[in-house]
Amino acid sequence: MTTETPVVVGVVHQNSGPGFVIYACQACAAAHYPPQPDVLTVLAPPRRAGSAQ
């Protein structure tokens, strides 16, 4: 199925080349895919050397 208004439902990151984005139509995305978290906000900040723990 093709759509005029695709919605991003996932992003696949790869360490050995470019990743890719998974799209779906709005009706499919709302019904079958939960919202994806931003990976940069999910990860804990890195600990710095010499910082108190």
PDB file of N, H, CA, C and O in Angstrom:
ATOM      1  N   MET A   1       0.847  -1.168   0.000  1.00  0.00           N
ATOM      2  CA  MET A   1       0.000   0.000   0.000  1.00  0.00           C
ATOM      3  C   MET A   1       0.894   1.233   0.000  1.00  0.00           C
ATOM      4  O   MET A   1       1.927   1.252   0.670  1.00  0.00           O
ATOM      5  N   THR A   2       0.511   2.243  -0.733  1.00  0.00           N
ATOM      6  H   THR A   2      -0.328   2.228  -1.277  1.00  0.00           H
ATOM      7  CA  THR A   2       1.231   3.507  -0.706  1.00  0.00           C
ATOM      8  C   THR A   2       0.349   4.568  -0.062  1.00  0.00           C
ATOM      9  O   THR A   2      -0.875   4.445  -0.032  1.00  0.00           O
ATOM     10  N   THR A   3       0.983   5.596   0.443  1.00  0.00           N
ATOM     11  H   THR A   3       1.978   5.696   0.419  1.00  0.00           H
ATOM     12  CA  THR A   3       0.249   6.660   1.124  1.00  0.00           C
ATOM     13  C   THR A   3       0.881   8.005   0.810  1.00  0.00           C
ATOM     14  O   THR A   3       2.073   8.092   0.518  1.00  0.00           O
ATOM     15  N   GLU A   4       0.084   9.030   0.872  1.00  0.00           N
ATOM     16  H   GLU A   4      -0.885   8.959   1.110  1.00  0.00           H
ATOM     17  CA  GLU A   4       0.577  10.394   0.677  1.00  0.00           C
ATOM     18  C   GLU A   4       1.146  10.971   1.971  1.00  0.00           C
ATOM     19  O   GLU A   4       1.898  11.945   1.933  1.00  0.00           O
ATOM     20  N   THR A   5       0.796  10.380   3.116  1.00  0.00           N
ATOM     21  H   THR A   5       0.185   9.589   3.146  1.00  0.00           H
ATOM     22  CA  THR A   5       1.228  10.904   4.418  1.00  0.00           C
ATOM     23  C   THR A   5       1.841   9.788   5.263  1.00  0.00           C
ATOM     24  O   THR A   5       1.206   9.308   6.202  1.00  0.00           O
ATOM     25  N   PRO A   6       3.083   9.365   4.936  1.00  0.00           N
ATOM     26  CA  PRO A   6       3.714   8.306   5.728  1.00  0.00           C
ATOM     27  C   PRO A   6       4.090   8.790   7.123  1.00  0.00           C
ATOM     28  O   PRO A   6       4.343   9.974   7.343  1.00  0.00           O
ATOM     29  N   VAL A   7       4.119   7.841   8.060  1.00  0.00           N
ATOM     30  H   VAL A   7       3.913   6.879   7.880  1.00  0.00           H
ATOM     31  CA  VAL A   7       4.477   8.117   9.452  1.00  0.00           C
ATOM     32  C   VAL A   7       5.670   7.237   9.803  1.00  0.00           C
ATOM     33  O   VAL A   7       5.679   6.048   9.484  1.00  0.00           O
ATOM     34  N   VAL A   8       6.666   7.805  10.451  1.00  0.00           N
ATOM     35  H   VAL A   8       6.659   8.771  10.710  1.00  0.00           H
ATOM     36  CA  VAL A   8       7.830   7.031  10.899  1.00  0.00           C
ATOM     37  C   VAL A   8       7.400   6.155  12.072  1.00  0.00           C
ATOM     38  O   VAL A   8       6.893   6.657  13.076  1.00  0.00           O
ATOM     39  N   VAL A   9       7.605   4.839  11.940  1.00  0.00           N
ATOM     40  H   VAL A   9       8.016   4.431  11.125  1.00  0.00           H
ATOM     41  CA  VAL A   9       7.251   3.917  13.026  1.00  0.00           C
ATOM     42  C   VAL A   9       8.475   3.243  13.625  1.00  0.00           C
ATOM     43  O   VAL A   9       8.363   2.554  14.638  1.00  0.00           O
ATOM     44  N   GLY A  10       9.634   3.429  13.022  1.00  0.00           N
ATOM     45  H   GLY A  10       9.725   3.989  12.199  1.00  0.00           H
ATOM     46  CA  GLY A  10      10.846   2.844  13.568  1.00  0.00           C
ATOM     47  C   GLY A  10      12.067   3.303  12.816  1.00  0.00           C
ATOM     48  O   GLY A  10      11.985   3.683  11.648  1.00  0.00           O
ATOM     49  N   VAL A  11      13.206   3.268  13.487  1.00  0.00           N
ATOM     50  H   VAL A  11      13.273   2.959  14.436  1.00  0.00           H
ATOM     51  CA  VAL A  11      14.485   3.599  12.880  1.00  0.00           C
ATOM     52  C   VAL A  11      15.441   2.476  13.246  1.00  0.00           C
ATOM     53  O   VAL A  11      15.599   2.148  14.422  1.00  0.00           O
ATOM     54  N   VAL A  12      16.071   1.893  12.250  1.00  0.00           N
ATOM     55  H   VAL A  12      15.942   2.159  11.295  1.00  0.00           H
ATOM     56  CA  VAL A  12      17.021   0.808  12.475  1.00  0.00           C
ATOM     57  C   VAL A  12      18.428   1.387  12.358  1.00  0.00           C
ATOM     58  O   VAL A  12      18.816   1.875  11.296  1.00  0.00           O
ATOM     59  N   HIS A  13      19.188   1.331  13.449  1.00  0.00           N
ATOM     60  H   HIS A  13      18.872   0.935  14.311  1.00  0.00           H
ATOM     61  CA  HIS A  13      20.566   1.826  13.462  1.00  0.00           C
ATOM     62  C   HIS A  13      21.494   0.652  13.212  1.00  0.00           C
ATOM     63  O   HIS A  13      21.273  -0.444  13.728  1.00  0.00           O
ATOM     64  N   GLN A  14      22.534   0.881  12.417  1.00  0.00           N
ATOM     65  H   GLN A  14      22.713   1.771  11.998  1.00  0.00           H
ATOM     66  CA  GLN A  14      23.502  -0.168  12.119  1.00  0.00           C
ATOM     67  C   GLN A  14      24.899   0.381  12.318  1.00  0.00           C
ATOM     68  O   GLN A  14      25.161   1.552  12.044  1.00  0.00           O
ATOM     69  N   ASN A  15      25.793  -0.467  12.796  1.00  0.00           N
ATOM     70  H   ASN A  15      25.580  -1.418  13.019  1.00  0.00           H
ATOM     71  CA  ASN A  15      27.172  -0.017  12.977  1.00  0.00           C
ATOM     72  C   ASN A  15      28.049  -0.351  11.781  1.00  0.00           C
ATOM     73  O   ASN A  15      29.218   0.035  11.752  1.00  0.00           O
ATOM     74  N   SER A  16      27.517  -1.052  10.801  1.00  0.00           N
ATOM     75  H   SER A  16      26.567  -1.366  10.824  1.00  0.00           H
ATOM     76  CA  SER A  16      28.327  -1.440   9.648  1.00  0.00           C
ATOM     77  C   SER A  16      27.815  -0.817   8.357  1.00  0.00           C
ATOM     78  O   SER A  16      28.045  -1.355   7.274  1.00  0.00           O
ATOM     79  N   GLY A  17      27.136   0.291   8.463  1.00  0.00           N
ATOM     80  H   GLY A  17      26.949   0.728   9.343  1.00  0.00           H
ATOM     81  CA  GLY A  17      26.622   0.961   7.276  1.00  0.00           C
ATOM     82  C   GLY A  17      25.436   1.819   7.635  1.00  0.00           C
ATOM     83  O   GLY A  17      25.073   1.933   8.806  1.00  0.00           O
ATOM     84  N   PRO A  18      24.830   2.423   6.629  1.00  0.00           N
ATOM     85  CA  PRO A  18      23.697   3.301   6.937  1.00  0.00           C
ATOM     86  C   PRO A  18      22.499   2.521   7.447  1.00  0.00           C
ATOM     87  O   PRO A  18      22.237   1.403   7.004  1.00  0.00           O
ATOM     88  N   GLY A  19      21.787   3.109   8.364  1.00  0.00           N
ATOM     89  H   GLY A  19      22.000   4.017   8.723  1.00  0.00           H
ATOM     90  CA  GLY A  19      20.564   2.507   8.876  1.00  0.00           C
ATOM     91  C   GLY A  19      19.417   2.825   7.933  1.00  0.00           C
ATOM     92  O   GLY A  19      19.636   3.292   6.815  1.00  0.00           O
ATOM     93  N   PHE A  20      18.199   2.574   8.381  1.00  0.00           N
ATOM     94  H   PHE A  20      18.021   2.195   9.289  1.00  0.00           H
ATOM     95  CA  PHE A  20      17.053   2.891   7.550  1.00  0.00           C
ATOM     96  C   PHE A  20      15.847   3.194   8.429  1.00  0.00           C
ATOM     97  O   PHE A  20      15.809   2.850   9.610  1.00  0.00           O
ATOM     98  N   VAL A  21      14.877   3.840   7.824  1.00  0.00           N
ATOM     99  H   VAL A  21      14.908   4.119   6.865  1.00  0.00           H
ATOM    100  CA  VAL A  21      13.671   4.267   8.516  1.00  0.00           C
ATOM    101  C   VAL A  21      12.509   3.397   8.043  1.00  0.00           C
ATOM    102  O   VAL A  21      12.408   3.082   6.858  1.00  0.00           O
ATOM    103  N   ILE A  22      11.633   3.010   8.973  1.00  0.00           N
ATOM    104  H   ILE A  22      11.715   3.266   9.936  1.00  0.00           H
ATOM    105  CA  ILE A  22      10.456   2.211   8.630  1.00  0.00           C
ATOM    106  C   ILE A  22       9.244   3.131   8.689  1.00  0.00           C
ATOM    107  O   ILE A  22       9.002   3.802   9.693  1.00  0.00           O
ATOM    108  N   TYR A  23       8.487   3.151   7.597  1.00  0.00           N
ATOM    109  H   TYR A  23       8.683   2.606   6.781  1.00  0.00           H
ATOM    110  CA  TYR A  23       7.313   3.999   7.487  1.00  0.00           C
ATOM    111  C   TYR A  23       6.050   3.144   7.415  1.00  0.00           C
ATOM    112  O   TYR A  23       6.098   1.979   7.020  1.00  0.00           O
ATOM    113  N   ALA A  24       4.923   3.735   7.800  1.00  0.00           N
ATOM    114  H   ALA A  24       4.884   4.682   8.121  1.00  0.00           H
ATOM    115  CA  ALA A  24       3.611   3.102   7.653  1.00  0.00           C
ATOM    116  C   ALA A  24       2.596   4.201   7.367  1.00  0.00           C
ATOM    117  O   ALA A  24       2.872   5.380   7.590  1.00  0.00           O
ATOM    118  N   CYS A  25       1.427   3.817   6.873  1.00  0.00           N
ATOM    119  H   CYS A  25       1.203   2.859   6.692  1.00  0.00           H
ATOM    120  CA  CYS A  25       0.369   4.807   6.698  1.00  0.00           C
ATOM    121  C   CYS A  25      -0.168   5.186   8.081  1.00  0.00           C
ATOM    122  O   CYS A  25       0.038   4.446   9.043  1.00  0.00           O
ATOM    123  N   GLN A  26      -0.851   6.322   8.191  1.00  0.00           N
ATOM    124  H   GLN A  26      -1.018   6.923   7.409  1.00  0.00           H
ATOM    125  CA  GLN A  26      -1.321   6.792   9.494  1.00  0.00           C
ATOM    126  C   GLN A  26      -2.272   5.804  10.154  1.00  0.00           C
ATOM    127  O   GLN A  26      -2.188   5.595  11.365  1.00  0.00           O
ATOM    128  N   ALA A  27      -3.162   5.198   9.405  1.00  0.00           N
ATOM    129  H   ALA A  27      -3.231   5.368   8.422  1.00  0.00           H
ATOM    130  CA  ALA A  27      -4.111   4.239   9.981  1.00  0.00           C
ATOM    131  C   ALA A  27      -3.389   3.016  10.529  1.00  0.00           C
ATOM    132  O   ALA A  27      -3.721   2.538  11.613  1.00  0.00           O
ATOM    133  N   CYS A  28      -2.408   2.503   9.794  1.00  0.00           N
ATOM    134  H   CYS A  28      -2.138   2.892   8.913  1.00  0.00           H
ATOM    135  CA  CYS A  28      -1.643   1.333  10.245  1.00  0.00           C
ATOM    136  C   CYS A  28      -0.765   1.683  11.448  1.00  0.00           C
ATOM    137  O   CYS A  28      -0.662   0.902  12.394  1.00  0.00           O
ATOM    138  N   ALA A  29      -0.143   2.842  11.408  1.00  0.00           N
ATOM    139  H   ALA A  29      -0.227   3.476  10.640  1.00  0.00           H
ATOM    140  CA  ALA A  29       0.759   3.247  12.495  1.00  0.00           C
ATOM    141  C   ALA A  29      -0.009   3.410  13.796  1.00  0.00           C
ATOM    142  O   ALA A  29       0.461   2.989  14.854  1.00  0.00           O
ATOM    143  N   ALA A  30      -1.170   4.010  13.726  1.00  0.00           N
ATOM    144  H   ALA A  30      -1.551   4.352  12.867  1.00  0.00           H
ATOM    145  CA  ALA A  30      -1.952   4.228  14.935  1.00  0.00           C
ATOM    146  C   ALA A  30      -2.461   2.912  15.510  1.00  0.00           C
ATOM    147  O   ALA A  30      -2.551   2.763  16.728  1.00  0.00           O
ATOM    148  N   ALA A  31      -2.791   1.969  14.655  1.00  0.00           N
ATOM    149  H   ALA A  31      -2.718   2.091  13.666  1.00  0.00           H
ATOM    150  CA  ALA A  31      -3.397   0.721  15.103  1.00  0.00           C
ATOM    151  C   ALA A  31      -2.378  -0.336  15.532  1.00  0.00           C
ATOM    152  O   ALA A  31      -2.674  -1.144  16.412  1.00  0.00           O
ATOM    153  N   HIS A  32      -1.187  -0.348  14.933  1.00  0.00           N
ATOM    154  H   HIS A  32      -0.947   0.308  14.218  1.00  0.00           H
ATOM    155  CA  HIS A  32      -0.275  -1.480  15.120  1.00  0.00           C
ATOM    156  C   HIS A  32       1.088  -1.157  15.722  1.00  0.00           C
ATOM    157  O   HIS A  32       1.791  -2.072  16.152  1.00  0.00           O
ATOM    158  N   TYR A  33       1.484   0.110  15.767  1.00  0.00           N
ATOM    159  H   TYR A  33       0.913   0.853  15.418  1.00  0.00           H
ATOM    160  CA  TYR A  33       2.824   0.450  16.231  1.00  0.00           C
ATOM    161  C   TYR A  33       2.762   1.436  17.393  1.00  0.00           C
ATOM    162  O   TYR A  33       2.184   2.514  17.249  1.00  0.00           O
ATOM    163  N   PRO A  34       3.339   1.097  18.531  1.00  0.00           N
ATOM    164  CA  PRO A  34       3.376   2.069  19.637  1.00  0.00           C
ATOM    165  C   PRO A  34       4.370   3.177  19.303  1.00  0.00           C
ATOM    166  O   PRO A  34       5.250   2.971  18.468  1.00  0.00           O
ATOM    167  N   PRO A  35       4.255   4.341  19.929  1.00  0.00           N
ATOM    168  CA  PRO A  35       5.236   5.408  19.695  1.00  0.00           C
ATOM    169  C   PRO A  35       6.633   4.936  20.094  1.00  0.00           C
ATOM    170  O   PRO A  35       6.798   4.275  21.119  1.00  0.00           O
ATOM    171  N   GLN A  36       7.626   5.273  19.293  1.00  0.00           N
ATOM    172  H   GLN A  36       7.492   5.810  18.461  1.00  0.00           H
ATOM    173  CA  GLN A  36       8.998   4.869  19.555  1.00  0.00           C
ATOM    174  C   GLN A  36       9.719   5.955  20.354  1.00  0.00           C
ATOM    175  O   GLN A  36       9.603   7.136  20.025  1.00  0.00           O
ATOM    176  N   PRO A  37      10.461   5.577  21.400  1.00  0.00           N
ATOM    177  CA  PRO A  37      11.210   6.581  22.163  1.00  0.00           C
ATOM    178  C   PRO A  37      12.426   7.059  21.374  1.00  0.00           C
ATOM    179  O   PRO A  37      12.940   6.344  20.514  1.00  0.00           O
ATOM    180  N   ASP A  38      12.867   8.245  21.669  1.00  0.00           N
ATOM    181  H   ASP A  38      12.450   8.826  22.368  1.00  0.00           H
ATOM    182  CA  ASP A  38      14.087   8.779  21.079  1.00  0.00           C
ATOM    183  C   ASP A  38      15.268   8.133  21.800  1.00  0.00           C
ATOM    184  O   ASP A  38      15.385   8.259  23.019  1.00  0.00           O
ATOM    185  N   VAL A  39      16.135   7.452  21.076  1.00  0.00           N
ATOM    186  H   VAL A  39      16.040   7.350  20.086  1.00  0.00           H
ATOM    187  CA  VAL A  39      17.232   6.714  21.714  1.00  0.00           C
ATOM    188  C   VAL A  39      18.177   7.630  22.475  1.00  0.00           C
ATOM    189  O   VAL A  39      18.823   7.189  23.425  1.00  0.00           O
ATOM    190  N   LEU A  40      18.273   8.889  22.082  1.00  0.00           N
ATOM    191  H   LEU A  40      17.748   9.248  21.310  1.00  0.00           H
ATOM    192  CA  LEU A  40      19.177   9.799  22.773  1.00  0.00           C
ATOM    193  C   LEU A  40      18.623  10.245  24.123  1.00  0.00           C
ATOM    194  O   LEU A  40      19.384  10.701  24.977  1.00  0.00           O
ATOM    195  N   THR A  41      17.321  10.123  24.330  1.00  0.00           N
ATOM    196  H   THR A  41      16.703   9.753  23.637  1.00  0.00           H
ATOM    197  CA  THR A  41      16.753  10.482  25.627  1.00  0.00           C
ATOM    198  C   THR A  41      16.608   9.264  26.533  1.00  0.00           C
ATOM    199  O   THR A  41      16.446   9.422  27.743  1.00  0.00           O
ATOM    200  N   VAL A  42      16.660   8.065  25.985  1.00  0.00           N
ATOM    201  H   VAL A  42      16.792   7.937  25.002  1.00  0.00           H
ATOM    202  CA  VAL A  42      16.508   6.839  26.769  1.00  0.00           C
ATOM    203  C   VAL A  42      17.820   6.456  27.448  1.00  0.00           C
ATOM    204  O   VAL A  42      17.816   5.950  28.571  1.00  0.00           O
ATOM    205  N   LEU A  43      18.923   6.691  26.780  1.00  0.00           N
ATOM    206  H   LEU A  43      18.926   7.101  25.868  1.00  0.00           H
ATOM    207  CA  LEU A  43      20.227   6.309  27.314  1.00  0.00           C
ATOM    208  C   LEU A  43      20.625   7.205  28.477  1.00  0.00           C
ATOM    209  O   LEU A  43      20.352   8.406  28.478  1.00  0.00           O
ATOM    210  N   ALA A  44      21.268   6.608  29.457  1.00  0.00           N
ATOM    211  H   ALA A  44      21.490   5.633  29.456  1.00  0.00           H
ATOM    212  CA  ALA A  44      21.788   7.381  30.590  1.00  0.00           C
ATOM    213  C   ALA A  44      22.989   8.198  30.114  1.00  0.00           C
ATOM    214  O   ALA A  44      23.732   7.745  29.243  1.00  0.00           O
ATOM    215  N   PRO A  45      23.192   9.386  30.667  1.00  0.00           N
ATOM    216  CA  PRO A  45      24.367  10.164  30.265  1.00  0.00           C
ATOM    217  C   PRO A  45      25.650   9.435  30.657  1.00  0.00           C
ATOM    218  O   PRO A  45      25.686   8.757  31.684  1.00  0.00           O
ATOM    219  N   PRO A  46      26.688   9.565  29.861  1.00  0.00           N
ATOM    220  CA  PRO A  46      27.946   8.870  30.184  1.00  0.00           C
ATOM    221  C   PRO A  46      28.564   9.424  31.456  1.00  0.00           C
ATOM    222  O   PRO A  46      28.457  10.613  31.756  1.00  0.00           O
ATOM    223  N   ARG A  47      29.213   8.533  32.195  1.00  0.00           N
ATOM    224  H   ARG A  47      29.300   7.567  31.950  1.00  0.00           H
ATOM    225  CA  ARG A  47      29.921   8.966  33.411  1.00  0.00           C
ATOM    226  C   ARG A  47      31.282   9.496  33.001  1.00  0.00           C
ATOM    227  O   ARG A  47      31.923   8.958  32.098  1.00  0.00           O
ATOM    228  N   ARG A  48      31.711  10.535  33.659  1.00  0.00           N
ATOM    229  H   ARG A  48      31.190  10.971  34.393  1.00  0.00           H
ATOM    230  CA  ARG A  48      33.007  11.129  33.357  1.00  0.00           C
ATOM    231  C   ARG A  48      34.039  10.623  34.359  1.00  0.00           C
ATOM    232  O   ARG A  48      33.721  10.355  35.518  1.00  0.00           O
ATOM    233  N   ALA A  49      35.247  10.500  33.905  1.00  0.00           N
ATOM    234  H   ALA A  49      35.505  10.718  32.963  1.00  0.00           H
ATOM    235  CA  ALA A  49      36.334  10.063  34.769  1.00  0.00           C
ATOM    236  C   ALA A  49      36.542  11.100  35.889  1.00  0.00           C
ATOM    237  O   ALA A  49      36.593  12.303  35.634  1.00  0.00           O
ATOM    238  N   GLY A  50      36.656  10.617  37.104  1.00  0.00           N
ATOM    239  H   GLY A  50      36.614   9.640  37.311  1.00  0.00           H
ATOM    240  CA  GLY A  50      36.918  11.495  38.231  1.00  0.00           C
ATOM    241  C   GLY A  50      35.674  12.080  38.867  1.00  0.00           C
ATOM    242  O   GLY A  50      35.783  12.825  39.840  1.00  0.00           O
ATOM    243  N   SER A  51      34.497  11.769  38.352  1.00  0.00           N
ATOM    244  H   SER A  51      34.408  11.164  37.561  1.00  0.00           H
ATOM    245  CA  SER A  51      33.277  12.327  38.940  1.00  0.00           C
ATOM    246  C   SER A  51      32.835  11.463  40.129  1.00  0.00           C
ATOM    247  O   SER A  51      33.106  10.263  40.170  1.00  0.00           O
ATOM    248  N   ALA A  52      32.164  12.077  41.076  1.00  0.00           N
ATOM    249  H   ALA A  52      31.944  13.051  41.043  1.00  0.00           H
ATOM    250  CA  ALA A  52      31.660  11.352  42.240  1.00  0.00           C
ATOM    251  C   ALA A  52      30.513  10.441  41.833  1.00  0.00           C
ATOM    252  O   ALA A  52      29.702  10.790  40.975  1.00  0.00           O
ATOM    253  N   GLN A  53      30.455   9.267  42.458  1.00  0.00           N
ATOM    254  H   GLN A  53      31.114   8.984  43.155  1.00  0.00           H
ATOM    255  CA  GLN A  53      29.404   8.316  42.085  1.00  0.00           C
ATOM    256  C   GLN A  53      28.389   8.163  43.151  1.00  0.00           C
ATOM    257  O   GLN A  53      27.437   7.399  42.992  1.00  0.00           O
TER     258      GLN A  53
END
